[in-house]
Amino acid sequence: MLRAFFRRFGCPSDVPEDYYRIVRGEMSIADLRGANAREWQEAEKEALLLELGPESARLHAEIATRVKRDEPWVLVGGPPCQAYSLVGRARNKGKLDYVPEEDPRHFLYREYLQILSKFAPPVFVMENVKGILTARVGERRMFPDILRDLHDPGRALGGRSNGIYDIYPLSADAVDGAYQPGEPEAGLSRFLVKAEELGIPQARHRVILLGIRRGLGLRAPVPLAGTDTIPVGKVIRDLPRIRSALSKGDSRDAWQDEVERQRRIVLSALARRRDLQDVADTIRSVEFIDNAERSSLRAPDLRVSLAHADWYRDKRLGITLNHDSRGHMASDLGRYMFCAGYCAAREGRSPSTDEFPSALAADHKSWESGKFANRFRVQAPGSPSATVVSHISKDGHYFIHPELEQCRSFTVREAARSQTFPDNYFFTGERTAQYVQVGNAVPPLLARMVANLTMKCF
């Protein structure tokens, strides 16, 4: 809701100071609503938070009041991804009574078809996970069926055609123009957009479709232009350095004592491994940050160069938001220490589970199964980060900070930088919910690229 309020003003320079007072903790939401009643009411209308299915009728009524058929508009959205994602499918296989044909989530895209058929927008944009390309129900792949149905939504729903859509891929290497019904399944991977090829500091692969209704004289889109790769180190290096926190009995002194104890444990484990002496030397020589807090509101130093600096920074903000470390178990601090030291000594590579000293192995049933060989992973500063997913809310093992001195996982703000959220985007709720918000999002900078491309079709 707070971000919907922010968007009411179009240009950041027009946003009232009340917004910045809120995120700095100087003002209550109630006072903000009272001082900006009209804008807050508009924000509430935007953020309806409706659930497709039970509340589809209300959603259709809202669309009917907000758009006019003779005016340009774009429908943006996508069906829930749980049935299509690789992780979701792996979980479903583990359920003895799971029947894909009976999982309604496979067919929620038909709610999207309902809107297309009823309102016939000139353009639509649909996004989903990479797994939708290979998802199956029985022996049928879902993605060709979805493309066919999007091509003529009215007929797909058993009614009359209310518009035919040409569906275009947007990836940097897109070829062959619009989708043609019946085209070979092997060529459908061209709908996969790889964010790291577009200057996003994250290896995030998503299927993005752009549909253009025939007969309106609209232009075909020009695919997204590839650009230089941006490593995650170039978008987080200016953030204040903070220590990790302890899950129990946290304090600066307790943390300092614990990391030194973990250093002794790690070095003892490495003493038995001649092949890892370079890692041991790196860990032995590090000076953990002294007198550091577990969180920081200090604003970034504007003298430090930063990729996409103009996109991220807001000079009016004055502080760093959502930049506090979660609590870690003592044993995990040792594993983070080993991983970050390994990454520093081995030119940005993280160790797999079979490279861990046995004394540092986690007490997980799956540790030696090979299924989670990269359960602990450092986000190397010289490469785009791994895909930020909502599971980051559970633990930080897959997002270990590359600076050994800090010995911790990513904060919400660092994950948000990887996702290209502007620094003035304030995540509310419990920290777990904040991580979920970041992980479930489309990178805002990528969304802006798609929006600019879409506008040029009119």
Stockholm file with secondary structure:
# STOCKHOLM 1.0

chainA/1-458         MLRAFFRRFGCPSDVPEDYYRIVRGEMSIADLRGANAREWQEAEKEALLLELGPESARLHAEIATRVKRDEPWVLVGGPPCQAYSLVGRARNKGKLDYVPEEDPRHFLYREYLQILSKFAPPVFVMENVKGILTARVGERRMFPDILRDLHDPGRALGGRSNGIYDIYPLSADAVDGAYQPGEPEAGLSRFLVKAEELGIPQARHRVILLGIRRGLGLRAPVPLAGTDTIPVGKVIRDLPRIRSALSKGDSRDAWQDEVERQRRIVLSALARRRDLQDVADTIRSVEFIDNAERSSLRAPDLRVSLAHADWYRDKRLGITLNHDSRGHMASDLGRYMFCAGYCAAREGRSPSTDEFPSALAADHKSWESGKFANRFRVQAPGSPSATVVSHISKDGHYFIHPELEQCRSFTVREAARSQTFPDNYFFTGERTAQYVQVGNAVPPLLARMVANLTMKCF
#=GR chainA/1-458 SS CHHHHHHTTSSGGGSCHHHHHHHTTSSCHHHHHHHTHHHHHHHHHHCCCCCTTTTHHHHHHHHHHHCCTTSCCEEEECCCCTTTSHHHHHHHHTCTTCCGGGCGGGGTHHHHHHHHHHHCCSEEEEEEEGGGGTCEETTEEHHHHHHHHHHSHHHHTTSCCCCCEEEEECSTTCCSCSCCTTCCGGGGGGGEEEGGGGTCSBCCEEEEEEEEETTSCCCCCCCCCCCCCCCTHHHHTTSCCCCCEESSSCCHHHHHHHHHHHHHHHHHHHTTCGGGHHHHHHHHHCCCCSSCCSBCCBCCCTTSCCTTHHHHCCTTTCBCCSCBCCEECHHHHHHHHHHHHHHHHTTTCCCCGGGSCGGGCCCCTTTTTSTTTTSSCBCCTTSCBCCCCGGGGTCSTTSBCSCTTTCSBCCHHHHHHHTTCCTTCCCCSCHHHHHHHHHTSCCHHHHHHHHHHHHTTC
#=GC SS_cons         CHHHHHHTTSSGGGSCHHHHHHHTTSSCHHHHHHHTHHHHHHHHHHCCCCCTTTTHHHHHHHHHHHCCTTSCCEEEECCCCTTTSHHHHHHHHTCTTCCGGGCGGGGTHHHHHHHHHHHCCSEEEEEEEGGGGTCEETTEEHHHHHHHHHHSHHHHTTSCCCCCEEEEECSTTCCSCSCCTTCCGGGGGGGEEEGGGGTCSBCCEEEEEEEEETTSCCCCCCCCCCCCCCCTHHHHTTSCCCCCEESSSCCHHHHHHHHHHHHHHHHHHHTTCGGGHHHHHHHHHCCCCSSCCSBCCBCCCTTSCCTTHHHHCCTTTCBCCSCBCCEECHHHHHHHHHHHHHHHHTTTCCCCGGGSCGGGCCCCTTTTTSTTTTSSCBCCTTSCBCCCCGGGGTCSTTSBCSCTTTCSBCCHHHHHHHTTCCTTCCCCSCHHHHHHHHHTSCCHHHHHHHHHHHHTTC
//
